[in-house]
Amino acid sequence: MTIFLQRAANALTRYMGVLILTCSALALWKPELFSWVAPHVTPLLGCIMFGMGMTLRLKDFSLVFSQPRGLLLGLLAQFVCMPLLAFALCHLFALPPDLAMGVILVGTAPGGTASNVLTFIARGDVPYSVALTSVATIVALALMPVLTWLLGGVWVPVNMGALFISILKIVVIPVILGIAAHRYCGRLAERAIPFLPPASALTITLVVAGIMAINARSILEASADIFLVVVCHNLLGLAFGYAVGRIWKFDEPRCRALCFEVGTQNSGLATALALAHFSPVSAIAGALFSVWQNISGALVSNYFHGKKTGTDQIAEARSKVAASARSAPPRADGL
């Protein structure tokens, strides 16, 4: 039974994009199926962050000190590329204020936990991905309100203090509680950890479907511009993340991890903040980004999965050399 549940959990995590797309389509067709979720977006995201905290231990953050360069460069890519891309695309497509604010919130959000799953599928550097997601989530407590005020204030007034408090409630406190649960309820946490990714996938699916449901009419009547902005924002983020890793001479697994860390945003957090501080229309960008990034992420991760990394090639070459040495005929010394 446990093996069956584990396989089901793995399948659910891997095909999260299909699940989100299906439920989003249902939400647009029959909004009443998911509209009840919208008032509960904030506590649902808090549950996801709590689950993420349960997978962490204080010693996991030792990577921050042992490899500070990689993490600092990753944070720089995360909090420079995506916010500036969001700002540029909003101007390029001349989005109305509410939609533009939603895009800015997505751009200034930290990387999403889905990036860790996608990195694993892509055979990337998972420890680096987890460390970068964790640190970016904490750093976002300070940077996200400031960046939103600087970039989004062009369109809509931004209350930095209120944003700070919301991020503290949704992200920081649940993560700290999750780490404490791992520390003081270790056995229970270890048994729960294998089921946290699928639980997160189901929760994110509910959040996205709920936002789609309450904005169904606005989404169906929206111009193509917001869809193009979301697609371009995500694809350019994935491309820039990978390219920056190459420029900084990261190895292939780490380049793949940075690709997903930059291009995959915590759009659920952006959606919750949009609903709490702006308007339901501002939440459209986050909902659409959640749907699209899981589709594109699944395609890119599966593409990477089929391509060997440099480490794989070296290991394969060594294996061939060892095999040929074993199969070579014995040498006749002196002849």
ChimeraX attribute file (.defattr): number of C-alpha atoms within 10 A of each C-alpha:
attribute: neighborCount
match mode: 1-to-1
recipient: residues
	/A:1	6
	/A:2	7
	/A:3	8
	/A:4	9
	/A:5	12
	/A:6	14
	/A:7	12
	/A:8	14
	/A:9	18
	/A:10	16
	/A:11	12
	/A:12	18
	/A:13	22
	/A:14	20
	/A:15	15
	/A:16	24
	/A:17	22
	/A:18	16
	/A:19	20
	/A:20	24
	/A:21	20
	/A:22	14
	/A:23	21
	/A:24	27
	/A:25	16
	/A:26	17
	/A:27	24
	/A:28	22
	/A:29	14
	/A:30	13
	/A:31	21
	/A:32	14
	/A:33	15
	/A:34	22
	/A:35	20
	/A:36	15
	/A:37	18
	/A:38	21
	/A:39	15
	/A:40	13
	/A:41	26
	/A:42	21
	/A:43	14
	/A:44	21
	/A:45	22
	/A:46	20
	/A:47	20
	/A:48	25
	/A:49	24
	/A:50	24
	/A:51	26
	/A:52	24
	/A:53	23
	/A:54	26
	/A:55	20
	/A:56	21
	/A:57	15
	/A:58	10
	/A:59	8
	/A:60	13
	/A:61	15
	/A:62	12
	/A:63	15
	/A:64	17
	/A:65	9
	/A:66	10
	/A:67	11
	/A:68	12
	/A:69	11
	/A:70	19
	/A:71	22
	/A:72	15
	/A:73	15
	/A:74	26
	/A:75	23
	/A:76	13
	/A:77	21
	/A:78	29
	/A:79	22
	/A:80	15
	/A:81	21
	/A:82	30
	/A:83	25
	/A:84	17
	/A:85	19
	/A:86	28
	/A:87	19
	/A:88	16
	/A:89	21
	/A:90	23
	/A:91	11
	/A:92	11
	/A:93	13
	/A:94	13
	/A:95	18
	/A:96	13
	/A:97	17
	/A:98	20
	/A:99	21
	/A:100	28
	/A:101	32
	/A:102	29
	/A:103	34
	/A:104	30
	/A:105	32
	/A:106	34
	/A:107	35
	/A:108	30
	/A:109	28
	/A:110	32
	/A:111	31
	/A:112	23
	/A:113	24
	/A:114	25
	/A:115	28
	/A:116	26
	/A:117	21
	/A:118	30
	/A:119	30
	/A:120	19
	/A:121	20
	/A:122	27
	/A:123	22
	/A:124	27
	/A:125	19
	/A:126	21
	/A:127	16
	/A:128	23
	/A:129	27
	/A:130	23
	/A:131	19
	/A:132	28
	/A:133	28
	/A:134	22
	/A:135	17
	/A:136	24
	/A:137	24
	/A:138	17
	/A:139	15
	/A:140	23
	/A:141	20
	/A:142	15
	/A:143	18
	/A:144	26
	/A:145	24
	/A:146	20
	/A:147	22
	/A:148	25
	/A:149	20
	/A:150	11
	/A:151	22
	/A:152	26
	/A:153	16
	/A:154	14
	/A:155	15
	/A:156	15
	/A:157	12
	/A:158	20
	/A:159	14
	/A:160	16
	/A:161	10
	/A:162	14
	/A:163	22
	/A:164	17
	/A:165	14
	/A:166	20
	/A:167	23
	/A:168	17
	/A:169	15
	/A:170	23
	/A:171	25
	/A:172	22
	/A:173	15
	/A:174	23
	/A:175	27
	/A:176	17
	/A:177	16
	/A:178	25
	/A:179	22
	/A:180	18
	/A:181	21
	/A:182	22
	/A:183	15
	/A:184	11
	/A:185	13
	/A:186	14
	/A:187	11
	/A:188	11
	/A:189	19
	/A:190	13
	/A:191	10
	/A:192	14
	/A:193	15
	/A:194	15
	/A:195	17
	/A:196	20
	/A:197	24
	/A:198	20
	/A:199	18
	/A:200	22
	/A:201	23
	/A:202	17
	/A:203	18
	/A:204	24
	/A:205	24
	/A:206	25
	/A:207	29
	/A:208	31
	/A:209	32
	/A:210	28
	/A:211	33
	/A:212	31
	/A:213	28
	/A:214	23
	/A:215	22
	/A:216	22
	/A:217	13
	/A:218	14
	/A:219	19
	/A:220	11
	/A:221	9
	/A:222	12
	/A:223	11
	/A:224	10
	/A:225	15
	/A:226	23
	/A:227	17
	/A:228	12
	/A:229	22
	/A:230	23
	/A:231	17
	/A:232	15
	/A:233	26
	/A:234	26
	/A:235	19
	/A:236	17
	/A:237	28
	/A:238	25
	/A:239	15
	/A:240	20
	/A:241	26
	/A:242	23
	/A:243	16
	/A:244	19
	/A:245	23
	/A:246	16
	/A:247	9
	/A:248	11
	/A:249	11
	/A:250	15
	/A:251	15
	/A:252	19
	/A:253	23
	/A:254	23
	/A:255	23
	/A:256	30
	/A:257	31
	/A:258	38
	/A:259	33
	/A:260	32
	/A:261	34
	/A:262	32
	/A:263	27
	/A:264	35
	/A:265	30
	/A:266	25
	/A:267	30
	/A:268	28
	/A:269	23
	/A:270	29
	/A:271	31
	/A:272	29
	/A:273	25
	/A:274	25
	/A:275	20
	/A:276	17
	/A:277	14
	/A:278	18
	/A:279	15
	/A:280	20
	/A:281	22
	/A:282	27
	/A:283	31
	/A:284	29
	/A:285	28
	/A:286	32
	/A:287	27
	/A:288	23
	/A:289	27
	/A:290	30
	/A:291	26
	/A:292	21
	/A:293	25
	/A:294	23
	/A:295	18
	/A:296	18
	/A:297	26
	/A:298	21
	/A:299	15
	/A:300	20
	/A:301	23
	/A:302	16
	/A:303	12
	/A:304	19
	/A:305	17
	/A:306	11
	/A:307	11
	/A:308	15
	/A:309	18
	/A:310	12
	/A:311	12
	/A:312	12
	/A:313	11
	/A:314	12
	/A:315	12
	/A:316	13
	/A:317	12
	/A:318	12
	/A:319	12
	/A:320	12
	/A:321	12
	/A:322	11
	/A:323	11
	/A:324	11
	/A:325	11
	/A:326	10
	/A:327	9
	/A:328	8
	/A:329	8
	/A:330	8
	/A:331	7
	/A:332	6
	/A:333	5
	/A:334	4
	/A:335	4
